[in-house]
């Protein structure tokens, strides 16, 4: 009887220990948190990774960072997430490349008892409502507000009258769609501003160059451009230089170091600052809280800021 009791106690302890070690690495008890980025080639996500890594060091967790080469490669990101679920990470932080496509992966993580933290780009609400998936929390910026700030700034810059072009993000991608909607809503309040072209450049600098080069040829009297990311804005700056144009006001989004410098140099007039390092750190911090069984807020909205020549040196 005593031997049976001891065996039951040892078995229970083993189960509890195994449960506590869920997601631990192979060499010890540090939980493994995965951060899946859209790409590792964009300075915005590089800064987000740095913030996540710094917080992971402070918390003593093992951070795994993976990403597809291109933001448009939704399928590759889904493969990465699938592999991490199979590897039984303790928590999953994702910047979705596809707001709808991410939903089945969230469901699969849920079934594996892996909490999901969505970062930077929201999941499509309709697709989410039609699924059984659950997101533990969202951490990111108010992209609509950022687009609205950019629109109001450009309307004032142009004295309420002028022709404007837009370089969009990936169609159907929540981040770009929200920025675009905020910008368009702000412009509606100024009837003298006309959006003469609005095309996607898929968040990429070279596409920003090519697309805006074509826009300039079709609209040589263009006065301004709003790009939904700084990489596309910097591509537009290069297209303007190649066309030997002057006086076109360029507004971007993300406040990358190169974009800030372009604002200081007069190649751009403004960009909208997010704080990716803070976002990355908060993602890891909340993922760790979830692993410990703590409750977290449903969402965390990180402030944004309009950057012009007057404050481009501020961080």
C-alpha positions in Angstrom: 0.0 0.0 0.0 2.8 2.4 0.9 4.7 1.6 -2.3 1.5 2.3 -4.3 1.1 5.6 -2.5 4.7 6.6 -3.2 4.3 5.7 -6.8 1.2 7.8 -7.1 2.9 10.8 -5.5 5.9 10.4 -7.8 3.7 10.1 -10.9 1.8 13.3 -9.9 5.0 15.2 -9.3 6.3 14.1 -12.7 3.1 15.3 -14.4 3.3 18.7 -12.6 6.9 19.0 -13.5 6.3 18.2 -17.2 3.4 20.7 -17.2 5.7 23.4 -15.8 8.3 22.6 -18.4 6.0 23.0 -21.3 7.9 25.0 -23.9 11.2 24.7 -22.1 14.3 24.3 -24.2 16.2 21.1 -24.3 18.9 22.1 -21.8 16.8 23.5 -18.9 13.7 25.2 -17.6 13.8 28.5 -19.5 10.5 28.7 -21.4 10.7 29.2 -25.2 8.8 32.1 -26.6 8.6 32.4 -30.4 8.5 35.8 -32.2 7.5 35.4 -35.9 8.0 38.6 -37.9 6.8 39.4 -41.3 10.4 39.8 -42.5 13.8 40.2 -41.0 14.9 42.7 -43.8 12.8 45.7 -42.7 14.5 48.1 -40.2 11.1 48.4 -38.4 11.1 44.7 -37.6 14.8 44.6 -36.8 14.1 47.3 -34.1 11.1 45.2 -32.9 13.4 42.2 -32.6 15.9 44.1 -30.6 13.2 45.2 -28.1 12.0 41.7 -27.8 15.5 40.3 -27.2 16.3 42.9 -24.6 13.1 42.0 -22.6 13.7 38.3 -23.1 17.2 38.7 -21.5 15.7 40.6 -18.5 13.1 37.9 -18.0 15.4 35.0 -18.5 13.4 33.4 -21.3 14.6 31.7 -24.5 13.4 33.8 -27.5 13.2 32.3 -30.9 12.9 34.8 -33.7 12.0 33.7 -37.3 10.7 35.4 -40.4 10.1 34.9 -44.1 12.3 36.9 -46.5 9.5 39.0 -47.9 6.4 40.4 -46.2 4.2 39.2 -49.0 5.2 35.5 -48.4 2.2 34.5 -46.3 2.7 30.8 -47.0 6.2 30.8 -45.7 5.1 32.5 -42.5 2.4 29.8 -42.0 5.0 27.1 -42.4 7.2 28.8 -39.8 4.3 28.9 -37.4 3.4 25.3 -38.0 7.0 24.2 -37.3 7.0 26.2 -34.0 3.7 24.7 -32.9 5.2 21.2 -33.6 8.2 22.2 -31.6 5.9 23.0 -28.7 7.0 26.5 -27.9 5.5 27.9 -24.7 4.0 31.0 -26.4 3.7 32.4 -29.9 4.0 36.1 -30.8 3.2 36.9 -34.5 3.1 39.9 -36.7 0.7 38.4 -39.3 1.6 38.7 -43.0 -2.0 37.9 -43.7 -4.8 39.2 -41.5 -7.2 36.4 -42.6 -4.7 33.7 -43.4 -3.4 33.7 -39.8 -6.7 32.4 -38.4 -6.2 28.7 -39.0 -2.7 28.9 -37.4 -4.2 30.6 -34.3 -6.8 27.8 -34.0 -4.0 25.2 -34.3 -1.9 26.9 -31.6 -5.0 27.1 -29.4 -5.5 23.3 -29.7 -1.9 22.8 -28.7 -2.5 25.1 -25.6 0.0 27.7 -26.9 -1.2 31.3 -26.2 -1.0 33.6 -29.1 0.0 37.3 -28.9 -0.8 39.2 -32.1 1.7 42.1 -32.8 1.5 45.2 -35.0 -1.2 43.9 -37.4 -4.6 42.9 -36.3 -6.4 39.7 -37.3 -9.3 40.2 -39.6 -12.3 40.5 -37.3 -14.8 38.8 -39.6 -12.5 35.8 -40.2 -11.9 35.6 -36.5 -15.5 35.7 -35.6 -16.2 32.8 -37.9 -13.5 30.6 -36.3 -13.0 29.0 -32.9 -9.6 30.7 -32.5 -8.7 33.0 -29.7 -6.0 35.7 -29.5 -4.7 36.3 -26.0 -3.9 39.9 -26.6 -3.0 42.4 -29.3 -0.1 44.9 -29.1 0.4 47.6 -31.7 -0.1 51.1 -32.9 -3.2 52.9 -33.9 -2.6 52.8 -37.7 -5.8 54.6 -38.5 -4.8 57.5 -36.3 -1.4 57.6 -37.9 -2.9 57.8 -41.4 -5.3 60.5 -40.2 -2.4 62.6 -38.8 -0.5 62.2 -42.1 -3.6 63.4 -44.1 -4.2 66.4 -41.9 -0.5 67.4 -42.1 -0.5 67.1 -45.9 -3.8 69.1 -46.3 -2.3 71.9 -44.2 1.0 71.7 -46.1 -0.7 72.1 -49.4 -2.9 74.9 -48.1 -6.0 72.8 -48.7 -5.5 72.4 -52.5 -3.4 70.1 -54.6 -3.0 66.7 -56.3 -1.8 63.8 -54.1 -0.8 60.2 -54.8 -0.8 57.2 -52.3 1.5 54.2 -52.2 -0.5 51.5 -50.5 0.6 48.5 -48.5 -0.5 44.9 -49.3 -4.2 44.9 -50.3 -6.3 43.3 -47.6 -3.5 43.8 -45.1 -5.0 45.4 -41.9 -2.0 47.6 -41.2 -1.9 49.3 -44.6 -5.7 49.3 -44.9 -6.1 51.2 -41.6 -3.4 53.7 -42.5 -5.0 54.3 -45.9 -8.5 54.7 -44.4 -7.2 57.2 -41.9 -5.5 59.2 -44.6 -8.5 59.2 -46.9 -10.9 60.2 -44.1 -8.6 63.2 -43.3 -8.4 64.2 -46.9 -12.2 64.1 -47.3 -12.4 67.0 -44.9 -10.5 69.1 -47.5 -12.3 69.1 -50.8 -9.5 70.9 -52.6 -7.2 68.0 -52.2 -7.5 65.4 -54.9 -6.1 61.9 -54.7 -5.2 61.2 -58.4 -3.5 57.9 -57.9 -3.5 55.2 -55.3 -1.5 52.0 -55.9 0.1 49.2 -53.9 3.9 48.9 -53.7 3.7 45.9 -51.3 5.7 47.6 -48.5 8.9 47.4 -50.6 11.4 50.1 -51.5 12.1 49.0 -55.1 8.4 48.7 -55.8 7.9 52.1 -54.3 10.4 53.5 -56.8 8.9 51.7 -59.8 5.3 52.4 -59.0 5.9 56.1 -58.1 8.0 56.5 -61.2 5.0 55.5 -63.3 2.7 57.7 -61.3 5.0 60.7 -62.0 4.8 60.0 -65.7 1.0 60.0 -65.6 0.7 62.9 -63.3 3.6 65.3 -63.9 1.9 68.1 -61.9 1.7 66.0 -58.7 2.4 67.9 -55.5 2.5 65.3 -52.8 2.6 61.6 -51.9 1.6 59.6 -48.8 3.3 56.2 -48.5 2.0 53.7 -46.0 5.5 52.8 -45.1 8.9 54.6 -45.0 10.5 52.0 -47.3 8.0 52.9 -50.0 8.4 56.6 -49.3 12.2 56.3 -49.7 11.6 54.5 -53.0 9.4 57.5 -54.0 12.2 59.9 -53.0 14.5 58.0 -55.3 12.0 58.2 -58.1 11.6 61.9 -57.6 15.4 62.4 -57.8 15.6 60.2 -60.9 12.9 62.3 -62.6 14.8 65.5 -61.6 11.6 66.7 -59.9 11.5 69.2 -57.0 8.8 70.4 -54.6 6.9 67.1 -54.1 6.0 66.7 -50.5 6.7 63.1 -49.3 5.1 61.7 -46.1 6.0 58.2 -44.9 5.1 56.0 -42.0 7.4 54.2 -39.4 10.0 56.9 -38.7 12.9 54.7 -39.7 16.3 56.3 -39.1 16.9 56.8 -42.8 13.4 58.4 -43.1 14.2 60.8 -40.2 17.4 61.8 -42.0 15.4 62.3 -45.2 13.1 64.6 -43.3 16.1 66.6 -41.9 17.6 66.8 -45.5 14.3 68.0 -46.9 13.8 64.9 -49.1 10.7 64.1 -47.1 8.5 66.5 -45.1 7.2 64.1 -42.5 6.8 60.5 -41.3 4.6 58.9 -38.6 6.6 57.4 -35.7 5.8 54.1 -34.2 7.9 52.5 -31.4 8.7 49.0 -32.6 11.2 48.3 -29.8 8.6 49.0 -27.2 6.1 46.8 -29.1 8.5 43.9 -29.3 9.4 44.2 -25.6 5.7 44.3 -24.6 5.0 41.2 -26.8 7.5 39.1 -24.9 6.5 40.5 -21.5 2.9 39.6 -22.0 3.7 36.2 -23.5 5.7 35.4 -20.4 2.8 36.5 -18.2 0.5 34.2 -20.1 2.9 31.3 -19.7 2.7 31.9 -15.9 -1.0 31.7 -16.1 -1.6 35.5 -15.5 -4.3 37.5 -17.0 -3.4 40.2 -19.5 -5.3 43.1 -21.1 -7.2 42.3 -24.3 -5.1 44.9 -26.2 -2.3 47.4 -25.8 -2.2 50.4 -28.1 1.2 52.0 -28.3 1.2 55.8 -29.0 2.3 57.3 -32.3 3.8 60.6 -33.2 4.1 62.8 -36.3 7.8 63.5 -37.1 8.8 66.7 -39.0 12.0 68.6 -39.3 11.4 70.2 -35.9 11.5 66.9 -34.0 13.2 64.5 -36.3 16.2 64.2 -34.0 14.1 63.2 -31.1 13.7 59.5 -30.2 
